[in-house]
Structure formats: structure tokens, C-alpha cells
Amino acid sequence: MPGNYIPILVFLVLAFAFPVVALSLAALVRPSAQSGERLTPYECGIQPVSDSRGRYTVRFYIIAMLFVIFDVETVFLYPWAVQYKALKVFGLVEMLVFLAILLVGYVWLYKKGALEWV
Amino acid sequence: MFNEFFSRQDLLLIKPAVLLALFGCGILLTDLLHERRHKYLNAVTALLGLGFTGVQLALIQRAMSAAGYSEVSGFSGGLVVDGFALYFTWIFLIATAIAILFSVRYLEVENEHHGEYYALMLFSLVGMYFLATAMDLITLFIGLETMALSVYVLAGFLRGDRRSNEAAMKYFLLGAFSSGILAYGFSLLYGLTGSTNLRAVADALVARPSGDPVVYLALITTATGLLFKVAAVPFHQWAPDAYEGAPTSITGFMSTAPKAAAFAFLLRVFLVPLAPLRPAWEGLLVVVCVLTMVVGNLAAISQNNTKRLFAYSSISHVGYMLLGLVAGNETGLKGIAVYLLVYVFMNLGIFTVLVALRRKDIIGDEIEDLSGLFFKNPVSAVFMLIFLLSLAGIPPTAGFLGKYFIFLSLIETRHYVLAVIAVVFVVVALYYYFRLVVMMFMREATDPERLNISPGVAVALAITLAMTLVIGIYPEPFIRLAAGSVLVPFR
């Protein structure tokens, strides 16, 4: 049985060896020039002016979460639509249960004002 | 019309979970109608939901005993309701009910009284129900995540509080990481055996030749994930941080119901699919047990924050409970069941007092906040003393009974060294529990503010104290209950 794992072992060795070999080869070949210019994030182009970890409005998160909710809904609706005939009434009832739960979340979101943009 | 997919009996078995989910969704909607000062009605709805679920559970139990079944399985063996599942579900329901009782006033003081709090508690209960009943790796995993995700949110429920946010974030990241390791272990188990059903996994593992390295890899990753969820050393680091930052009422909840659920999960996985590997995991578990008792008890000595102290104390209790699994005989498994039941009552009792210490401008989670409690409110100080004695395991309190069965099982299975270590650390535990007693009885009160005893807190205190004493003095019916919950290890 252990014979089956040999490819995995080979793969593992390769995965470790590749960066080591590549980096050490590059270190041999490349010219070494360390100047102040090289340490800036962009060697050419515009100088960075501020930190990229700034604050931005929380609405982006809400949009992202709304997207996830409705996206997941469609992800589940598609396979059901494809298999509609095989699942018959059972599938319909299951889907209605799922949509009812989702509807609760939707009503809750709406009433909490998560959908009021301005 | 559904006969070809599942039967009426299947629906009956998940009815408790369905009821809890319905009440959870209902609270989300009715919360929108309540005015600010009527938010306590959400707690009433949640308790009502727990009541209905309890009745449903009792009906299932009665139907089973009337028909003479010791277990009923449904969804093609993916779910099983047996004595084990019923016993643990009762523990979850009781622990959640007590946590709801003491939450109401606390949330009002924190000015964060929202219906979502109770809804999330019920949703996490749905997950716990499936952790206790599931016989399928995937159902177990979904149950675990349903529980854990709700508790992550609850840990960060005080949105304006930095510590609460930090606790939720840490808990979430480490919890997600450990779930990942667990999922890896489950996938290996599935890959090795070709089935997600726990019994089929066990059958296939028996058939495999011993000494296969992949089997050990699957065992180690699964065990790591499980031990992480119960906060056993060396996978305990999340617990003190999460317990300290979470709202006090949630710390009380987290250290009881989800902990019992994680234990149900651990026992089910170790005793069914991993049972054939017992020789491999027994030594591992011994090391974890000893480490958990040593680190939990020694680290608790130096804590100045009460919630952190009880986090380490709960870690050390996990060490004692796991000893029952090391012994692995009927006494040991019965001991774990009794210990968990007792632990739920005494720990919730402690946290009821801590919740009452949260008053205007006083957070009440430093040890100093307990000083002079006896002179301010003698009743709650004496209650606290009894709970602390019980945690330390002094007869005639209930805590003694839990430790008694664990130690007995160790002696029955000739683990004398482990038994000696466990007893030595009971003495260490006495030291740090009595630091709190010294504070309460022998120091002057530092703040004049009175305790915040609401009707809910009073009821919670009465229930927890009564049970701590009753189980200690008249343990016979509870031992019988626990004996009915023992899971027969797969052979």
C-alpha cells in the first residue's frame, strides 16, 4: 500500500526543491545593486502618497454581504431547476422552505435599514 | 408524497431542531415590533421555544421507551436519537435556559439589548442538537459550524467594546482554523473508508491493516480539531482571550452549552469511528489530559481577571473529563456525563453572580470587584462559596460526584499514576478558588454600588444552587440518568 504514496512524496520533494533551486540560482546570476530607489514599493512611476490601509465606508461590506446572500440563493436554485422533474413536489416544498428562511433574513435586513443607502 | 425521500419518523427526529430554528427566526421578526423597553419579551419567546423543544424531546423519549427502542435512527442512518443524544440535548436546553434568564438585565446594563442575541442562542442550539444526534461526518461538521458561527457573533455582541470585538475576531480566526484541520481529518477518513457514515467508517477502519501512516494522519488531524473545540492543552490558547472579552453572560453560556456540545461531538467521534484506533489514541489522550490539568490549574493561579481565571479553570475541568475517556470503561463514560451535568450547573451559578456584579460603570470582572461581597450581599457571597466548593470537588456538593466517578474509573482501569496526578491538582485548584473566597469574606468592600439582582438572576441562582446541592446530596436519580446515556464503544 505505501507504494501508492510515492507520487505524493515525489511531489512534496519537488515542491520544496523548486523555490530553493530557483532562488539560489537567481542569487548567483543577478547583479547585486542595493540603492534607496530599489526599496520603494514602485521602482518606476508615481510615488505612493499614503497608506493603502485607509478607512472606507461600511456600506461596501453591506453590499458584499447582500451579494453573498442572493448569490447563495441562486446557487441553490440552479441545481433544483435542473433536477426539477426528478425531485417533483418534494423539491418544490424544500425550495419553498429554503426561500421562506431567506425571506425572514430579507425582511429583517429591510426593517433594520440595511438597504437604505443614503 | 415524500415517502420516497424520507419518512414521517425522520421528520419527528429533527422536530426539536426545527422548532428551535422556527423560534429563532420568529424572534428575529417579532423583535422588530417590540419597543426598546419591551425587549425582555424576546427572552420570554426564547424560553417558550426552549419549553416547546423540551416537550417535543420528552415526547420522543416517551415514544421510544413505550416501543422499547434504545435508539432510533433516521435519514438512512445519518441521524440517531439514543440515550446519549437525549441526555446531552437536555443539558444544552437547560444551560441555554439558565443563560437566557441571567442575560436580560445584563444586556440592559450594557445597553445592547437586541432580539438577535436570543435568536443566535437558539440557532447555536440547533447546531448542538445535530452535534449530539448526527451519525454522519458531514452532518456533524455542519452542526459544528452552525453552533460555532452563532457563538462567534455572540462573543462580539458588545459592538462598541474593543475587548469584545477582539475576542470575537480571535475566536473566529482560531475556530475557523481548527475547523479546517478537522475537515482535513474528516476528508482523510472519508478517503480511507469511502463512507461518511460513522459506523461504516469504523467498520472500514477495522478492516484496514494496522500501522498505515495515513490512518494515523487522519487520527491526528481529527483529534486536533476535536481537542481544539473542547479547549484542551496544547490547543487551549483561544479560550482565555475569548472568555475574557466576550460579554459576561455569553462567557457563562460559552463555557457550558457549547462546551458540552463539543464534548458530545468528541465522545461520538472517539467512540464510534475512531474506536478501532483506541491503542493509537489512548497514549495521545493521556499526554493531553496531564498537560491540560497542569497548564489549566497552574495558569489559573496567576490570573487577576475573574473571567480569565474561570477560563483556565474550565480548561482544567476538561482535563478531568477527558480522563474518563482515557479510562474508557462504563464508569468513566458515566463519569463524563455526570461531570458535564454538574459542571453546567455550578459554572452557570458562578457566572450568574459575576453577571450580577456588572453594574453602572463597573465591569465586575476583576478579582478586586468581588472584595467585600459578603458584607454587601451575604446571600450571593455564600452562594458563590458553595459553587466554588463544588468546582473544587468538595463533598457534599455536586462537583465531588463528578470527580468521584472519574477517579473511580481510573482506579478500576489501573491508571494509578494518572489518578494521583489528578488528585494533586485538585489541591492546586482549591488554592485559586479560595483566593476568590478570601476576597469575598476577608476584604473590605471597595465600591459601595449594590449588586444588580434582577428576577431572572434570582431564579437562575436558585436553580443552579438547588441543583448543585441536590445532585451532591441525593445523586441516585442523576447517576441513573447518566448511566442511560453511556455510549457503547464500537467493537
Interface residues (C-beta under 8 A of the other chain):
Chain A: M1 P2 Y5 K88 V89 F90 V93 I101 V104 G105 V107 W108 K111 K112
Chain B: M1 F2 E4 F5 A21 C25 L28 L29 L32 P209 D212 P213 V214
